[in-house]
Amino acid sequence: MKTIIHLALTAASIATVLALGACAGMTQQEKNTAIGAGAGAIGGSILSGGSTAGTLGGAAVGGLIGHEVNK
């Protein structure tokens, strides 16, 4: 069991580092959109009990809000 958890944490860490590296050339508005989409996906997933539609809807709404911040 500990091996599976360790493997999952390692994979998540690697994915996070690679994802953050991809943000290096983004404008501030693009970064805000990505952050908003991520936060919206988490919020939508929590509010809908983990449904795919809730997660995607939250990501869409969060992305729109993030895009409009500082505009």
N, C-alpha and C positions, 0 to 999 in steps of 0.2 A: 504494500500500500504506500509506504514512504517513497518507494522508487517511482511510482506513477505520479505522485504529487511533485516530486523533485523534477521529473521529466516535464511535467506540465508547466511548472514555474520557469524552467529554463527556456522552454519554447516560447512562453509568453514574453520573457525578457528579451529574447532575440528578436521577436516580432516587433516589440516596442522600439528597440534601438533602430531597426531597419525603417520603421514607419517614421520615426522622428528625423532620420537622415534624409528622407524624401521631402521633408518640409523646408529644406535649406533654401531653395530657390523660390519659395512662394512669397507673394505679396502679403501684407498684413490682412487685407480683406479675404484672401484665400485661406489664410490661417484661421481667421475668425469663422469662416464658413465650415471648415473642417472640425474645429472645436465644437461649434454649435451642433453639427450633425452627430458627432460622437456623444455629446451630452444628451441630445434629444433622443438618440437611440437607447441610451441607458434608461432615461426617464420613461420613454414609451414602453420599454420592456417591463419595467417595474410596475407601471400603472396598469398594463394589460395582462399581467401574470405570465409574461414570457411569450406572448403570441407573436408570430412573424409580422402580422399586419400592424400591430401596435409598435413594434420596434422600427419598422420601415416608416410608418407615419411619424413617429417621434423624430427620426433622423431627418425626414423631409422638413418638418416644421422647425427643428433646431437649426438646420442648415440655412433656411430662409432668414431666421432671426439673426444668426451669426453673420450672414451676408450683409444685412442691413445695419449692423452696428457700426458706428463711426462713419456713416455715409453722409 
